[in-house]
């Protein structure tokens, strides 16, 4: 197993959700990257392929940097997906989530298969195509974050559905979600942020066997508190994580509120 760079300053369990708090986002990312790498190696030791879903956001940077630096992972046996994509951005737009993950991970580690959401296609057809790929076999690992409004992927409170029958759907983005993209520095102004996206649904994410949720930073403090302390409800979609039997939430002192 890969050795963690640092130990958490606090560990807790809320319902079924494991919570680990680290001193800062660098230690958070190193710990999460180490844990995911260890799980990948474990699974690759007993099965032919590992199927993974990745989030694309600045909150994932330290985690991704750690993960891609871990030696002796056979990425040729990894099938990679991502969890959401804007509708309406040009194919070469740097804000596209597929582009973010290609530049930040896939182009370097070269997974055996990479399936990107192509939101320039007919939207209904693309949702059906991508859902079909997700359904081909179980998802082993989901690497995700939590939005400032508690969203998982682009399942904002108005559109989140814990019993969604779809695996992939088009959604209208909540104003708070769009503002977060500006806060994160991904767009210069709110009017530049697309209003719609394709997203994996809550059931699609929750179907992953092992979930790793990285949530650093002061802008996520309220979302983390609601995730851990609020009622399990689509008013804060991330509360669904408390029902997953193998999920760890990685916070730092800032996001945890210490």
C-alpha positions, 0 to 999 in steps of 0.5 A: 500500500502507498504510504500517506504523506501526513496523518489527519488531525481529526477523524470522524464518522457521520452515519456511514461516511468516513471523515478525515480532516487534514492540516491544509489542502496540500496534505489533504490532496496527498492523503487522498491521492495516496489512498486512491492509488492504494485502492487502484493497486489493490483492485488491479491485483485481483481484477482485469480492469479498474473503472473510475470516474473523476471530477474536474475542479480546482479542488482536485488539483492537489489530489490529481498531482499526487495520484499521477506521481504514484509509481507502479500503477498500470494505467493501461488497465484503467477505464476513465470517465468524468462526471459532467460537462458544460453545454455550449462551450467551444470544443477547444475551450479551456474550461471544458472539464474533459480538457481539464482532466486531459491536461491534468491527468489523462495525457500524462498517465495515459489510461487504457480507455478514456471516455469523454462527454461530448456535449457538442453532440445532440444532447439526448443522444449523448446522454444515452451514449454516455449512460450506455458506457457507464452501464457496461460494467460496475464503476469501481472508484469515484473521485469527486468533490462537493460544490459550494451549494452542496452539489455532487457533479452538476446535481444542484439542489433544484435538479438533484434526485436521489432516486433518479432513473437516469444515469446521465441527464441534462440540467440547468445550473443553479445561480450559486453553482455558476457563481462558484465557477467565477469564484474558482477563477474558471470564468471572468464573469457570471455571464460567461458561465454556461447555463446548462450541462450534462451530468452523471446523476446521484444514483450513477455516482452512488453506484460506485463501489468506493467513493473518495471526496476531496473538499478543501478551502474556506469557500466550502465550509458551509457545504461541509457543515451541511453535508455532515450535520444537515438532514439527508435531503436534496436541499444539500445533495452531498448529504447522500454521501452519508448513505454510502458504505465506502465513502471518505470525505477529505477536508482541511481545517479551512473547509471543516471550520477548525 
